[in-house]
């Protein structure tokens, strides 16, 4: 778990100081203009399975390129591709050049077979990790995420800011012992890219914890939450699978209308989306 550049031929790239100081400052300045939202995992038309319950996500989020609402069950090919990805705001200038560089690095260090035809990083999930504050002022650390996969096609790139996070790739069920494939600390301003059969297709990944040593809180537009780590996860969704909000079937549209209205309070893009017939 060193702070050196890691290049693994089996599908992993890591640069601990990828984002330059001026780039970070520009990105954080733009981030301060966003208004992340809280989402519920399920909805009226997508209720919890019998073994689960309705719950709020552990962290506020924001999407660029397309918005994948949790209650629409995200984008997961080959079956879960329709009515999952809603057109969202594009990338700001502060991110565009960085994304082009990441795409170039990916094509340089990863196998052609791991990069699908037409692949580009056209969608991004921004996760805000930190501490929730309830109505009584009690603080609850929610800076983690359990075992999961990113199902978008091709390589996934991750850029982190703030406190470092302990990140693991794991094989099989989470209750198995010694199932860690690879683990590392994701540092402030770092870049991680993973792809291929092992890290992308077969392994799960998770954030076990986020440190709180620097005691830095990002000044963001998120109520009752203290953000100490921000993570951008860039992915690829084919254009034909991204649709306008107006084209959602009625049940799915009903499930996300409240979120769209919340986003429209601070976004011209979502305001226009709600007005389209």
Order of alpha helices (4+ residues) and beta strands (2+ residues): beta-beta-alpha-beta-beta-beta-alpha-beta-beta-beta-beta-beta-beta-beta-beta-beta-beta-alpha-alpha
